[in-house]
């Protein structure tokens, strides 16, 4: 169960990060069953941009997707790393912002797609509003990109098995707080209790991780 405030926070941030506004042309590729579609649709429509839907018959054709990106002069797009690996390389000067998410992103993809544009590696689990962190990736590092820093009004904690924050560089488990955290699972109190815990690092009543 995702709250409207989490979506509003995400839409506001992504519009700034991807430079989406009047005159922008954004690709709507993701299925409505895949939560990044929320980002594609509402970031575009809430900021006066134009949304370009990929026709159903072209969704499975990497060549057709690239042709559409080029022909419609798309400025911003969000895709999975597996799709980016399958897309043939072409000159796409209008594509100024590209976000990879939903899967692990590799250094090879950064080297291939980050030149000449803003390239983001985004991360967010099911229990949150689409995306909780992002990294701006630069080509040439030779390293797989990290999941980055939290987006506004989001907090990330890396803790040990006793819920104590670990020092930088030490392994631990990631917990997420802030407006993007969902209420829980609909009609599944057992799963909600398993996945959500009270926030021991914040004194606000009802705040959870």
N, C-alpha and C positions, 0 to 999 in steps of 0.2 A: 504494500500500500504506500504509494508515493504521494507526497503533499504538493499542493500547488506552489508553495513558497520555494520548494526546491527547484521546480521547473523555472520559475521566474528568475531565481538567482543564476541558474545555468544559462538561460537565454540572454540575460544581461551581459554576463561575462563573455560568452562565445561570440556575441555580436562585436564586442570590442576586440577580442583576440583574432578573429578571422576577418575583421574589417568589413562586416556585412552591414549594408545600409541601402538607401535608395540608389538604384542603378546596379546593384550587385546581382549576380546571376549564380544561384546555388543549385547544385545537383541534389536531387532526391532519389537516392539509389536504394537505401535500406528498406527491407520489408517492414510493414507496420507492426509485425510481431517482434522486431528487433529494436531495443530501446533507443539506439542512435537516431532512429527516424523522428523521435520527438525533437531532438536537437536540429535536424535538418529542416523540419517543417516550421517549427515555431521561431527559431532564430531568424529564419527568412521572412516569414509573414508578419512577425511582430516588429520588424525593422524596415519595412517598405521595400524589400528586395523581391526578386522574381525567382520562383521555384520551378525547376525543370525536372519533371518526372521521367525516369527511364522507362520506355515502353516495355511491357512484359516480355515481348518476343526478343528484346535486346539484352535483357538482364544477364543472360548466360553467355553472351558473346563479348569477350574482351575487346575485339576489334571494333565492334559497334559502339561500345562505351567510349573508347578513345575518340572515335569519329564524332560522337555526340558532344564530348567535351570540347572538341575543336570547333565544330560547326556552330554550336550555341554559345561559344566564347564564355564558358563557365569560369567563374572567378574563385569559387570555394567548393570543396567537396570533402566528404568523410567516407573512408573506405577501410575495409579490413586489410591487414597485411597480405593475406592469401590472394585477395583480388589484385592488389598492387603488384604482386609478383607475376601475375598472369597477364597484366596489361602490357601491350607492346609499347615501346618507347616512341614518342613522337614529340614534335615541337608544340608545346602548349603555353604560349606566352601569356595568355589571359588567366591561366590558373595560378593565382598568386597565393593561395592558402590551401593547404592539404592536411588533413588529419587522419592518422592511422589509429585504429582502436579495435577492441574486441578480441585481439590475439596478441601474441608476443611480436614485437617489431624488431627487425634485425638491422645491423650496421649496413648491410648490403642495400636494403631498401632506402635507408637514409641517404647513402651515397648516390643512389639512383634517382630519388625524387626530391631531395631537398635543395638542389642547386637552383638558384634564381627565384625561390619562393619561401614562404614560411611553412615549415613542416613540423607538425606536432605529433608526439606520441602520447595518446590519451589512455587513461585507466579509470575503471569504475566497476565495482561488482554489482550484482543484481539487487542487493539490498539498499542501493543508493540511487540517486537521480542521475542516471546515465554516466556521468563523468565526475570524478572527485579530484583528479590530478592530471597534470599535463607537463610535458617537457618540450621545449623548443629545440629541435635537433639541427645540428650543423654537419654538413658532409665533411669527410676527411678525418674524423676522429678514429675510425677503425674499430670502435666499440659499440656494442648494442646499446640503444638508448635506455635511460632509466624511465621510471614512470613519472618522474618530475616532482613538482611542488603542488601543494593543494590549491585549488581554485578559491576565489574569495568566499568567505563565510564557511569555510571547510577546515577541519583540523585533522591531521594525521599523527598517530602515535605508534611508535614501534616499542613493544613491551616484551618482557620475559614471561615465563609461565606463572609468575606471581603478580602479574599486572603492574610491574615496575618498569618505567621507561629505561631503555638501554642507552648507553653512550653511542655517539656517532661511529659508524663503522662496524658495530656489533650486530650479529643476527638476532632476529626477534620476530614477533607476529604483528602484522599491521592491523590497527584498529582505526576506524573512521568516525569522526564526529562533525556536527554542524547541521545546517539547514537541509542538506541533501539526503540525510539519513531517513529511510522510510519508517513508517509506523510499525511495520511488522508484516507478517503473512496473513492474508485474509482467511479467517476460520481455521487457522493453524496455530493455536497458542503454544503447542509443543515446539514447533519449529521456530516461532518467534522467540521463545525463551532460550532456545539453543543458540540463535544467531545474534541476538541483541542483549546488551548488558548496560547497566547504569554506568554513567561516566564518572570514574573516580577522580578525574583531573579537573572537573568543573562543578562548582557548587550549585548551578542552576537546577531547580527542581524539574524532574522529568527528562533531563538531558541524557541521551543514550548514545552508545557506540554500536 
